[in-house]
Amino acid sequence: RAHAGISLSELEASVASPFTSKKATIECVSTLIREGRCAVVTSFCVFKFMALYSMIQFMSVLILYGVFANLGDIQYLYQDLVIITTIALVMSYNSAYPELVCQRPPTSLLRPSILFSVVVHIVVQLAFQLGAFYLLLAQPWFVPWEDYRRCNDGSNTTDPTLKPCTSYYDAESDEGVLTYETTTMFGIATFQYVTIAFVFSKGKPFRQPVYTNWLFMLDLVTVTALNVWFLLHPTQPVAYFVELEQFPESGFNFRLFLLAGAAANFVISWLIEELLADNNTLWKRLTAPYLKSHKKKYQILQEELLYDEDYGLPVGLLPSQGTSPAETGNSLPSDHKGGGMKGEESDHDDINQTYL
């Protein structure tokens, strides 16, 4: 089943042959297959990365909304422009693998292995975000931020039913940005973006290994260094610009716990992708019963034609070239023999009874 045509001459190029080879040989066929497989795998990698990016940001913002907090404008800009945009631009620079393998790449976004990968990674990222959030709540120095609309900071005397505020932040935190919760969720989410970018950047057997894409690796190293700086020891001007709340000196161990959690998140995500999502043997065994009972239409038609007596003979029963009908008559089934036909008319019928 051909999906694309190749013209071996520039004079014969046409709409039916969207690819034209400069060399009049068929060696371009393997090159076209390798590049096509590389493009398909790259498209799926970028799709999974963008899907996980949206879910990670959605989950972190949803957690912050639960405590009436939110990410700042600079934090959104850093995540969307500095991290996501740069990674998406250089993620697809991996070249095709030089060898053509028998394994076929995935051809559908609804393939069980792809859906499994996306869903499981969403659960893993959410688990680490919730873990970081509840670890923050357990710190002895932590003071929760309360929405000023739900408490009385002393300036509101019109509603005596409001309870007094237990913490006092600067006026810049009125929107719930300069808070411990926001800084924690921002820190863990930025590492998760780098994790899924590396995990979803596939290598063999359809693309070159990820380390050959030096622009992508340089981008990941740069973004990771910035994330570590923002988490462990941001200077006062940088923390003010990025809208990060400074943890107390006794909270440095909490920063280290967040960094260790980000490293554990990377290891678990990588193991899930390598051992489960990319395990072709496992998925063949799991999907074999379904594929056996749900064949595609072309497969059913092919089997029907192969054993259809009115259509022709199976390939294995075709007479070889240079063999006379008399020599092959004994090897053919009784219902396909020449019968009462003679001469050229009989030979013509024998030829018409074959379909390949």
Contacts in CASP RR format, 6 or more apart in sequence:
PFRMAT RR
TARGET T0000
AUTHOR 0000-0000-0000
METHOD contacts of the structure
MODEL  1
RAHAGISLSELEASVASPFTSKKATIECVSTLIREGRCAVVTSFCVFKFM
ALYSMIQFMSVLILYGVFANLGDIQYLYQDLVIITTIALVMSYNSAYPEL
VCQRPPTSLLRPSILFSVVVHIVVQLAFQLGAFYLLLAQPWFVPWEDYRR
CNDGSNTTDPTLKPCTSYYDAESDEGVLTYETTTMFGIATFQYVTIAFVF
SKGKPFRQPVYTNWLFMLDLVTVTALNVWFLLHPTQPVAYFVELEQFPES
GFNFRLFLLAGAAANFVISWLIEELLADNNTLWKRLTAPYLKSHKKKYQI
LQEELLYDEDYGLPVGLLPSQGTSPAETGNSLPSDHKGGGMKGEESDHDD
INQTYL
1 298 0 8 1.000
4 18 0 8 1.000
4 19 0 8 1.000
4 32 0 8 1.000
5 16 0 8 1.000
5 17 0 8 1.000
5 18 0 8 1.000
5 19 0 8 1.000
6 17 0 8 1.000
6 19 0 8 1.000
6 20 0 8 1.000
6 21 0 8 1.000
6 28 0 8 1.000
6 29 0 8 1.000
6 32 0 8 1.000
7 13 0 8 1.000
7 14 0 8 1.000
7 17 0 8 1.000
7 19 0 8 1.000
7 20 0 8 1.000
7 21 0 8 1.000
8 21 0 8 1.000
8 23 0 8 1.000
8 24 0 8 1.000
8 25 0 8 1.000
8 26 0 8 1.000
8 28 0 8 1.000
9 20 0 8 1.000
9 24 0 8 1.000
10 20 0 8 1.000
13 20 0 8 1.000
19 28 0 8 1.000
19 32 0 8 1.000
21 28 0 8 1.000
30 100 0 8 1.000
33 100 0 8 1.000
34 96 0 8 1.000
34 97 0 8 1.000
34 98 0 8 1.000
34 100 0 8 1.000
34 206 0 8 1.000
35 96 0 8 1.000
36 96 0 8 1.000
37 96 0 8 1.000
37 104 0 8 1.000
37 105 0 8 1.000
37 206 0 8 1.000
38 94 0 8 1.000
38 95 0 8 1.000
38 96 0 8 1.000
38 97 0 8 1.000
38 206 0 8 1.000
38 207 0 8 1.000
40 105 0 8 1.000
40 106 0 8 1.000
40 107 0 8 1.000
40 206 0 8 1.000
41 105 0 8 1.000
41 106 0 8 1.000
41 202 0 8 1.000
41 206 0 8 1.000
41 207 0 8 1.000
42 91 0 8 1.000
42 92 0 8 1.000
42 94 0 8 1.000
42 202 0 8 1.000
42 207 0 8 1.000
44 105 0 8 1.000
44 106 0 8 1.000
44 109 0 8 1.000
44 114 0 8 1.000
45 91 0 8 1.000
45 92 0 8 1.000
45 200 0 8 1.000
45 201 0 8 1.000
45 202 0 8 1.000
46 88 0 8 1.000
46 91 0 8 1.000
46 92 0 8 1.000
47 109 0 8 1.000
48 114 0 8 1.000
48 117 0 8 1.000
48 118 0 8 1.000
48 121 0 8 1.000
48 196 0 8 1.000
48 200 0 8 1.000
49 87 0 8 1.000
49 88 0 8 1.000
49 91 0 8 1.000
49 196 0 8 1.000
49 197 0 8 1.000
49 200 0 8 1.000
50 88 0 8 1.000
51 118 0 8 1.000
52 118 0 8 1.000
52 121 0 8 1.000
52 122 0 8 1.000
52 125 0 8 1.000
52 196 0 8 1.000
52 200 0 8 1.000
53 84 0 8 1.000
53 193 0 8 1.000
53 196 0 8 1.000
55 122 0 8 1.000
55 125 0 8 1.000
56 125 0 8 1.000
56 129 0 8 1.000
56 189 0 8 1.000
56 192 0 8 1.000
56 193 0 8 1.000
56 196 0 8 1.000
57 79 0 8 1.000
57 189 0 8 1.000
59 122 0 8 1.000
59 125 0 8 1.000
59 126 0 8 1.000
59 129 0 8 1.000
60 71 0 8 1.000
60 129 0 8 1.000
60 185 0 8 1.000
60 186 0 8 1.000
60 188 0 8 1.000
60 189 0 8 1.000
61 70 0 8 1.000
61 71 0 8 1.000
63 129 0 8 1.000
63 130 0 8 1.000
63 133 0 8 1.000
63 181 0 8 1.000
63 185 0 8 1.000
64 70 0 8 1.000
64 71 0 8 1.000
64 181 0 8 1.000
64 182 0 8 1.000
64 185 0 8 1.000
67 144 0 8 1.000
67 145 0 8 1.000
67 179 0 8 1.000
67 181 0 8 1.000
68 145 0 8 1.000
68 146 0 8 1.000
68 147 0 8 1.000
68 150 0 8 1.000
68 176 0 8 1.000
69 145 0 8 1.000
69 176 0 8 1.000
69 177 0 8 1.000
69 179 0 8 1.000
69 181 0 8 1.000
69 182 0 8 1.000
70 175 0 8 1.000
70 176 0 8 1.000
70 177 0 8 1.000
70 182 0 8 1.000
71 79 0 8 1.000
71 177 0 8 1.000
71 182 0 8 1.000
71 185 0 8 1.000
71 186 0 8 1.000
72 175 0 8 1.000
72 177 0 8 1.000
72 182 0 8 1.000
72 243 0 8 1.000
73 243 0 8 1.000
74 241 0 8 1.000
74 242 0 8 1.000
74 243 0 8 1.000
75 177 0 8 1.000
75 182 0 8 1.000
75 186 0 8 1.000
75 242 0 8 1.000
75 243 0 8 1.000
78 190 0 8 1.000
78 242 0 8 1.000
79 186 0 8 1.000
79 189 0 8 1.000
79 190 0 8 1.000
79 193 0 8 1.000
82 223 0 8 1.000
82 226 0 8 1.000
83 190 0 8 1.000
83 193 0 8 1.000
83 194 0 8 1.000
83 223 0 8 1.000
84 193 0 8 1.000
86 219 0 8 1.000
86 223 0 8 1.000
87 193 0 8 1.000
87 194 0 8 1.000
87 197 0 8 1.000
87 216 0 8 1.000
87 219 0 8 1.000
87 220 0 8 1.000
87 223 0 8 1.000
90 213 0 8 1.000
90 215 0 8 1.000
90 216 0 8 1.000
90 219 0 8 1.000
91 197 0 8 1.000
91 201 0 8 1.000
91 213 0 8 1.000
91 216 0 8 1.000
93 213 0 8 1.000
93 215 0 8 1.000
93 216 0 8 1.000
94 201 0 8 1.000
94 202 0 8 1.000
94 203 0 8 1.000
94 207 0 8 1.000
94 208 0 8 1.000
94 209 0 8 1.000
94 210 0 8 1.000
94 212 0 8 1.000
94 213 0 8 1.000
94 216 0 8 1.000
95 207 0 8 1.000
95 208 0 8 1.000
95 212 0 8 1.000
96 206 0 8 1.000
96 207 0 8 1.000
96 208 0 8 1.000
97 203 0 8 1.000
97 204 0 8 1.000
97 205 0 8 1.000
97 206 0 8 1.000
97 207 0 8 1.000
97 208 0 8 1.000
99 205 0 8 1.000
101 205 0 8 1.000
101 206 0 8 1.000
103 205 0 8 1.000
103 280 0 8 1.000
105 206 0 8 1.000
106 113 0 8 1.000
106 114 0 8 1.000
108 114 0 8 1.000
112 283 0 8 1.000
112 286 0 8 1.000
112 287 0 8 1.000
113 277 0 8 1.000
113 278 0 8 1.000
113 283 0 8 1.000
114 277 0 8 1.000
116 276 0 8 1.000
116 277 0 8 1.000
117 272 0 8 1.000
117 273 0 8 1.000
117 277 0 8 1.000
120 272 0 8 1.000
120 276 0 8 1.000
120 277 0 8 1.000
121 196 0 8 1.000
121 199 0 8 1.000
121 269 0 8 1.000
121 272 0 8 1.000
121 273 0 8 1.000
124 265 0 8 1.000
124 268 0 8 1.000
124 269 0 8 1.000
124 272 0 8 1.000
125 192 0 8 1.000
125 196 0 8 1.000
125 265 0 8 1.000
125 269 0 8 1.000
128 188 0 8 1.000
128 192 0 8 1.000
128 261 0 8 1.000
128 262 0 8 1.000
128 264 0 8 1.000
128 265 0 8 1.000
129 185 0 8 1.000
129 188 0 8 1.000
129 189 0 8 1.000
129 192 0 8 1.000
132 184 0 8 1.000
132 185 0 8 1.000
132 188 0 8 1.000
132 258 0 8 1.000
132 261 0 8 1.000
133 181 0 8 1.000
133 184 0 8 1.000
133 185 0 8 1.000
135 254 0 8 1.000
135 257 0 8 1.000
135 258 0 8 1.000
136 142 0 8 1.000
136 180 0 8 1.000
136 181 0 8 1.000
136 184 0 8 1.000
136 254 0 8 1.000
137 144 0 8 1.000
139 251 0 8 1.000
139 254 0 8 1.000
140 250 0 8 1.000
141 247 0 8 1.000
141 248 0 8 1.000
141 250 0 8 1.000
141 251 0 8 1.000
142 180 0 8 1.000
143 166 0 8 1.000
143 167 0 8 1.000
143 180 0 8 1.000
144 166 0 8 1.000
144 167 0 8 1.000
144 181 0 8 1.000
145 167 0 8 1.000
145 169 0 8 1.000
145 173 0 8 1.000
145 176 0 8 1.000
145 179 0 8 1.000
145 180 0 8 1.000
145 181 0 8 1.000
146 165 0 8 1.000
146 166 0 8 1.000
146 167 0 8 1.000
147 176 0 8 1.000
148 165 0 8 1.000
148 174 0 8 1.000
150 162 0 8 1.000
151 162 0 8 1.000
151 163 0 8 1.000
151 164 0 8 1.000
151 165 0 8 1.000
151 166 0 8 1.000
152 159 0 8 1.000
152 162 0 8 1.000
152 163 0 8 1.000
152 164 0 8 1.000
152 165 0 8 1.000
153 164 0 8 1.000
153 165 0 8 1.000
153 168 0 8 1.000
154 164 0 8 1.000
154 165 0 8 1.000
156 162 0 8 1.000
169 178 0 8 1.000
169 179 0 8 1.000
170 178 0 8 1.000
172 178 0 8 1.000
173 179 0 8 1.000
173 245 0 8 1.000
176 182 0 8 1.000
177 243 0 8 1.000
178 243 0 8 1.000
178 244 0 8 1.000
178 245 0 8 1.000
179 245 0 8 1.000
180 245 0 8 1.000
180 247 0 8 1.000
182 243 0 8 1.000
182 245 0 8 1.000
183 244 0 8 1.000
183 245 0 8 1.000
183 247 0 8 1.000
184 258 0 8 1.000
186 230 0 8 1.000
186 244 0 8 1.000
187 227 0 8 1.000
187 230 0 8 1.000
187 231 0 8 1.000
187 258 0 8 1.000
188 258 0 8 1.000
188 261 0 8 1.000
188 262 0 8 1.000
188 265 0 8 1.000
190 223 0 8 1.000
190 227 0 8 1.000
190 230 0 8 1.000
191 224 0 8 1.000
191 227 0 8 1.000
191 262 0 8 1.000
191 265 0 8 1.000
191 266 0 8 1.000
192 262 0 8 1.000
192 265 0 8 1.000
193 223 0 8 1.000
194 220 0 8 1.000
194 223 0 8 1.000
194 224 0 8 1.000
194 227 0 8 1.000
194 266 0 8 1.000
195 262 0 8 1.000
195 265 0 8 1.000
195 266 0 8 1.000
195 269 0 8 1.000
195 270 0 8 1.000
196 269 0 8 1.000
197 220 0 8 1.000
198 210 0 8 1.000
198 220 0 8 1.000
198 266 0 8 1.000
198 270 0 8 1.000
199 266 0 8 1.000
199 269 0 8 1.000
199 270 0 8 1.000
199 273 0 8 1.000
200 273 0 8 1.000
201 210 0 8 1.000
201 213 0 8 1.000
201 216 0 8 1.000
202 210 0 8 1.000
202 278 0 8 1.000
203 209 0 8 1.000
203 210 0 8 1.000
210 216 0 8 1.000
210 217 0 8 1.000
211 217 0 8 1.000
227 262 0 8 1.000
228 259 0 8 1.000
229 238 0 8 1.000
230 238 0 8 1.000
230 242 0 8 1.000
230 244 0 8 1.000
231 255 0 8 1.000
231 258 0 8 1.000
231 259 0 8 1.000
232 252 0 8 1.000
232 255 0 8 1.000
232 256 0 8 1.000
232 259 0 8 1.000
234 242 0 8 1.000
234 244 0 8 1.000
234 246 0 8 1.000
236 246 0 8 1.000
238 244 0 8 1.000
239 245 0 8 1.000
239 246 0 8 1.000
247 254 0 8 1.000
247 255 0 8 1.000
276 282 0 8 1.000
305 311 0 8 1.000
305 355 0 8 1.000
306 314 0 8 1.000
307 314 0 8 1.000
309 335 0 8 1.000
309 336 0 8 1.000
311 355 0 8 1.000
312 336 0 8 1.000
312 353 0 8 1.000
312 354 0 8 1.000
312 355 0 8 1.000
313 332 0 8 1.000
313 333 0 8 1.000
313 336 0 8 1.000
313 353 0 8 1.000
313 354 0 8 1.000
313 355 0 8 1.000
315 356 0 8 1.000
317 331 0 8 1.000
317 332 0 8 1.000
317 333 0 8 1.000
318 354 0 8 1.000
318 356 0 8 1.000
319 325 0 8 1.000
319 328 0 8 1.000
319 331 0 8 1.000
319 332 0 8 1.000
319 350 0 8 1.000
319 354 0 8 1.000
325 338 0 8 1.000
325 346 0 8 1.000
325 347 0 8 1.000
325 350 0 8 1.000
329 337 0 8 1.000
329 338 0 8 1.000
336 353 0 8 1.000
338 346 0 8 1.000
338 349 0 8 1.000
338 350 0 8 1.000
339 346 0 8 1.000
340 346 0 8 1.000
341 349 0 8 1.000
END
